[in-house]
Amino acid sequence: MIILKKSQLLSQNPEAVKDKNILLRVDYNVESQQGKIIDAYRIEQSLTTINFLKKAKAKKIILLSHLGRPRNQEKEYSLKKIYRYLKPRLKDISFCFWRPGS
């Protein structure tokens, strides 16, 4: 187990992210049917952290996630639906497609 000191928590020291590029691993493996998100709880919970980083003036926030366990490029596992969900909540968001070897 890792125990952080209170001074190590970002909420205690937002200056630690000011003008920094942040890579944030998020768990957006959410339930969906026919391209529609059914349960957005995980996405909504991540917004607290993302908005904290924005308020702390992080230079750039890169979200890293996956959806399901795709074998190839099946459309059902695309994060585009997550992007469409986030777009109205995070106005300045962009989508970048990446896969190993590309």
BALOBA-1460 file (C-alpha; in Angstrom, 3 decimals):
// residues 102
<rec num="1" residu="m" x="0.000" y="0.000" z="0.000"/>
<rec num="2" residu="i" x="1.154" y="3.520" z="-0.808"/>
<rec num="3" residu="i" x="0.349" y="6.207" z="1.726"/>
<rec num="4" residu="l" x="0.590" y="9.798" z="0.544"/>
<rec num="5" residu="k" x="1.328" y="12.685" z="2.829"/>
<rec num="6" residu="k" x="-1.302" y="15.409" z="2.845"/>
<rec num="7" residu="s" x="1.181" y="17.770" z="1.163"/>
<rec num="8" residu="q" x="1.498" y="15.326" z="-1.763"/>
<rec num="9" residu="l" x="-2.193" y="15.535" z="-2.677"/>
<rec num="10" residu="l" x="-2.908" y="17.729" z="-5.682"/>
<rec num="11" residu="s" x="-5.884" y="19.268" z="-3.926"/>
<rec num="12" residu="q" x="-3.402" y="20.651" z="-1.389"/>
<rec num="13" residu="n" x="-0.960" y="21.851" z="-4.043"/>
<rec num="14" residu="p" x="-2.630" y="22.841" z="-7.335"/>
<rec num="15" residu="e" x="0.520" y="24.761" z="-8.313"/>
<rec num="16" residu="a" x="2.128" y="21.357" z="-9.005"/>
<rec num="17" residu="v" x="0.244" y="21.108" z="-12.325"/>
<rec num="18" residu="k" x="0.338" y="24.736" z="-13.438"/>
<rec num="19" residu="d" x="1.720" y="24.996" z="-16.999"/>
<rec num="20" residu="k" x="2.364" y="21.235" z="-17.117"/>
<rec num="21" residu="n" x="1.213" y="18.688" z="-19.686"/>
<rec num="22" residu="i" x="-0.854" y="16.081" z="-17.841"/>
<rec num="23" residu="l" x="-1.464" y="12.506" z="-19.019"/>
<rec num="24" residu="l" x="-4.548" y="11.261" z="-17.207"/>
<rec num="25" residu="r" x="-5.553" y="7.596" z="-17.423"/>
<rec num="26" residu="v" x="-9.333" y="7.376" z="-17.152"/>
<rec num="27" residu="d" x="-11.593" y="4.338" z="-17.058"/>
<rec num="28" residu="y" x="-14.203" y="5.028" z="-19.714"/>
<rec num="29" residu="n" x="-15.109" y="1.383" z="-20.186"/>
<rec num="30" residu="v" x="-18.816" y="2.223" z="-19.793"/>
<rec num="31" residu="e" x="-21.927" y="0.334" z="-20.749"/>
<rec num="32" residu="s" x="-23.522" y="1.322" z="-24.048"/>
<rec num="33" residu="q" x="-26.071" y="-0.029" z="-26.498"/>
<rec num="34" residu="q" x="-26.354" y="0.879" z="-30.175"/>
<rec num="35" residu="g" x="-23.786" y="3.651" z="-29.788"/>
<rec num="36" residu="k" x="-25.585" y="5.301" z="-26.849"/>
<rec num="37" residu="i" x="-24.061" y="5.474" z="-23.387"/>
<rec num="38" residu="i" x="-26.350" y="3.860" z="-20.832"/>
<rec num="39" residu="d" x="-24.315" y="4.404" z="-17.666"/>
<rec num="40" residu="a" x="-22.087" y="7.501" z="-17.632"/>
<rec num="41" residu="y" x="-21.126" y="7.297" z="-13.951"/>
<rec num="42" residu="r" x="-17.409" y="6.749" z="-14.613"/>
<rec num="43" residu="i" x="-17.292" y="9.608" z="-17.104"/>
<rec num="44" residu="e" x="-19.114" y="11.984" z="-14.770"/>
<rec num="45" residu="q" x="-16.796" y="11.114" z="-11.883"/>
<rec num="46" residu="s" x="-13.719" y="11.871" z="-13.984"/>
<rec num="47" residu="l" x="-14.982" y="15.397" z="-14.683"/>
<rec num="48" residu="t" x="-14.141" y="16.427" z="-11.112"/>
<rec num="49" residu="t" x="-10.461" y="15.656" z="-11.696"/>
<rec num="50" residu="i" x="-10.421" y="17.115" z="-15.213"/>
<rec num="51" residu="n" x="-12.047" y="20.358" z="-14.052"/>
<rec num="52" residu="f" x="-9.619" y="20.571" z="-11.117"/>
<rec num="53" residu="l" x="-6.689" y="20.281" z="-13.547"/>
<rec num="54" residu="k" x="-8.212" y="22.932" z="-15.812"/>
<rec num="55" residu="k" x="-8.783" y="25.293" z="-12.881"/>
<rec num="56" residu="a" x="-5.195" y="24.684" z="-11.723"/>
<rec num="57" residu="k" x="-4.123" y="25.884" z="-15.191"/>
<rec num="58" residu="a" x="-2.621" y="22.666" z="-16.526"/>
<rec num="59" residu="k" x="-1.136" y="23.453" z="-19.934"/>
<rec num="60" residu="k" x="-2.624" y="20.422" z="-21.668"/>
<rec num="61" residu="i" x="-4.662" y="17.474" z="-20.356"/>
<rec num="62" residu="i" x="-4.452" y="14.272" z="-22.367"/>
<rec num="63" residu="l" x="-7.044" y="11.632" z="-21.515"/>
<rec num="64" residu="l" x="-6.028" y="8.039" z="-22.121"/>
<rec num="65" residu="s" x="-8.582" y="5.248" z="-22.100"/>
<rec num="66" residu="h" x="-9.941" y="2.220" z="-23.917"/>
<rec num="67" residu="l" x="-13.339" y="0.695" z="-24.434"/>
<rec num="68" residu="g" x="-13.915" y="-3.034" z="-24.233"/>
<rec num="69" residu="r" x="-11.423" y="-5.572" z="-25.543"/>
<rec num="70" residu="p" x="-11.235" y="-5.025" z="-29.291"/>
<rec num="71" residu="r" x="-9.258" y="-7.413" z="-31.453"/>
<rec num="72" residu="n" x="-9.128" y="-5.129" z="-34.477"/>
<rec num="73" residu="q" x="-10.841" y="-1.826" z="-35.226"/>
<rec num="74" residu="e" x="-14.446" y="-2.741" z="-34.444"/>
<rec num="75" residu="k" x="-16.552" y="0.429" z="-34.441"/>
<rec num="76" residu="e" x="-18.446" y="-0.679" z="-31.338"/>
<rec num="77" residu="y" x="-15.252" y="-0.158" z="-29.306"/>
<rec num="78" residu="s" x="-14.486" y="3.326" z="-30.588"/>
<rec num="79" residu="l" x="-14.105" y="6.090" z="-28.015"/>
<rec num="80" residu="k" x="-15.941" y="8.472" z="-30.383"/>
<rec num="81" residu="k" x="-19.159" y="7.996" z="-28.391"/>
<rec num="82" residu="i" x="-17.304" y="9.019" z="-25.229"/>
<rec num="83" residu="y" x="-15.950" y="12.065" z="-27.063"/>
<rec num="84" residu="r" x="-19.482" y="13.017" z="-28.162"/>
<rec num="85" residu="y" x="-20.627" y="12.713" z="-24.550"/>
<rec num="86" residu="l" x="-17.748" y="14.853" z="-23.229"/>
<rec num="87" residu="k" x="-17.841" y="17.550" z="-25.932"/>
<rec num="88" residu="p" x="-20.717" y="19.591" z="-24.419"/>
<rec num="89" residu="r" x="-19.186" y="19.254" z="-20.937"/>
<rec num="90" residu="l" x="-15.598" y="20.109" z="-21.917"/>
<rec num="91" residu="k" x="-15.851" y="22.619" z="-24.731"/>
<rec num="92" residu="d" x="-12.149" y="22.623" z="-25.555"/>
<rec num="93" residu="i" x="-11.742" y="18.875" z="-26.121"/>
<rec num="94" residu="s" x="-10.329" y="17.183" z="-29.208"/>
<rec num="95" residu="f" x="-10.344" y="13.545" z="-30.286"/>
<rec num="96" residu="c" x="-7.234" y="11.736" z="-31.420"/>
<rec num="97" residu="f" x="-7.348" y="8.207" z="-32.825"/>
<rec num="98" residu="w" x="-4.371" y="6.095" z="-31.914"/>
<rec num="99" residu="r" x="-3.616" y="2.411" z="-31.845"/>
<rec num="100" residu="p" x="-0.386" y="0.507" z="-31.341"/>
<rec num="101" residu="g" x="1.620" y="0.452" z="-34.541"/>
<rec num="102" residu="s" x="-0.171" y="3.446" z="-36.098"/>
